Structure formats: structure tokens, C-alpha cells
Amino acid sequence: MPRTGAVPPPDATRYRVTYAVAGTDGVRQAEVTVVPGYSQESDIPAVLAAHLTGNPADARLVTVLALRAD
């Protein structure tokens, strides 16, 4: 389990994600860090869903509109 405030490994990529959630109005933004060997870009909807609903399987509710590496 990662420690709160822990710095990700240097090869991690942080993304600024613009996304929409089914059944809600408007768009949202979040930062998501992808760590090679643990996650990849295609996991981002599941990561966002886990934060929103507590269930990564709700990824189908999340539509990524834009993805920018920081």
C-alpha cells in the first residue's frame, strides 16, 4: 500500500485528464499518475471511476475527453 505523500518513481508519468461522467452535466479535470509495471494509460478510466464511486468496474461511466502528460 503506498504511503500518503510518497513520491512516485521517476519513470512515472503524470497526466492531466479532462473527462465526463455518464449521467452528469459538464466536464471534470483530474491528475492521474501512471506507473509502468503497475498501470497504463488504458487504466485511467478505472482509476477515475474508483475515485468517484469506489468501484473501478464503473470505468464504463467515464469518458476521457483529453489526456495531456505533464
C-alpha positions in Angstrom: 0.0 0.0 0.0 1.5 3.4 -1.0 2.3 5.9 1.7 0.4 9.1 1.7 2.7 11.8 0.3 5.1 9.3 -1.2 6.9 10.4 -4.3 6.2 8.2 -7.3 9.2 6.6 -9.1 10.9 8.9 -11.6 9.7 6.9 -14.6 6.0 7.5 -13.6 4.0 9.8 -15.9 1.5 12.3 -14.5 -1.5 13.1 -16.8 -3.9 15.9 -16.7 -7.2 14.3 -17.7 -10.3 16.0 -18.9 -13.3 13.7 -18.7 -17.1 13.4 -18.5 -19.2 11.1 -16.3 -22.3 9.5 -17.7 -25.5 10.9 -16.2 -23.9 14.2 -15.1 -23.5 17.6 -16.8 -20.3 19.2 -17.6 -16.7 18.0 -17.7 -14.2 17.4 -15.0 -10.4 17.5 -14.6 -8.1 15.4 -12.6 -4.4 14.4 -12.4 -3.6 10.7 -12.6 -0.2 9.1 -12.3 0.7 6.1 -14.4 3.5 3.9 -13.1 5.0 1.5 -15.6 4.6 -2.1 -14.4 1.6 -1.2 -12.3 -0.7 0.8 -14.6 -1.0 2.2 -18.1 -2.9 4.8 -19.9 -5.8 2.5 -20.6 -6.4 2.1 -16.9 -7.1 5.8 -16.4 -11.0 5.5 -16.7 -10.9 2.7 -14.0 -8.7 4.9 -11.7 -11.1 7.8 -12.1 -14.1 5.6 -11.5 -12.5 4.2 -8.4 -12.2 7.7 -7.0 -15.7 8.6 -8.0 -17.7 5.5 -7.0 -15.2 3.3 -5.1 -15.6 0.7 -7.9 -13.1 0.5 -10.7 -15.6 -1.6 -12.7 -17.6 1.6 -13.2 -15.0 2.7 -15.7 -17.7 2.5 -18.4 -19.2 5.6 -16.8 -16.1 7.6 -17.5 -15.3 9.1 -20.9 -11.8 10.6 -21.3 -12.1 13.7 -23.5 -8.4 14.8 -23.3 -5.2 13.5 -21.9 -2.0 15.5 -21.5 1.2 14.4 -20.0 2.7 16.9 -17.5 
